[in-house]
Amino acid sequence: MSIKIMTRVWDTSPQKSSALLLTLALADNANDSGLCWPGTTYLAQKIRMSERQTIRLIDQLATDGEIYIEKPLRYGRGSKTLYVILSGLDQAQIAVTLQNALDLDEAEAQQSAASVWERVTACQKDDKSAPKGDKLSE
């Protein structure tokens, strides 16, 4: 559990309701780098939703640029999906986080970060109620 990541989610995530709860559940399982790999069944139980709805929420968080998903190379028992929590990071921080988490070279990390950042900025334009800056009181 990373208090650092949970605090960052609380302070910066524009998510509401179930999506925020899922982001916090992921953060509750993350290390200080924002990496976690909980199973969908576990997450569904934790947020008290069906697995199907949890999968929809995960997809929405990825679309919004709140998380990055690295699908497993193989499927079946023992395979894990890696989630990288990106809430509150700027494009440069996202690139460094993805480079370290996924062992990418710098160019690949920059390209992935640019793609994620494009989604983040698009979502921020759509959601005028998103928190601004680090303080909720602004």
Secondary structure, 3 states (H helix, E strand, C coil): CCHHHHHHHHHHCCCCHHHHHHHHHHHHHCCCCCEECCCHHHHHHHHCCCHHHHHHHHHHHHHCCCEEEECCCCCCCCCCCEEEECCCCCHHHHHHHHHHHHCCCHHHHHHHHHHHHHHHHHHHHHCCCCCCCCCCCC
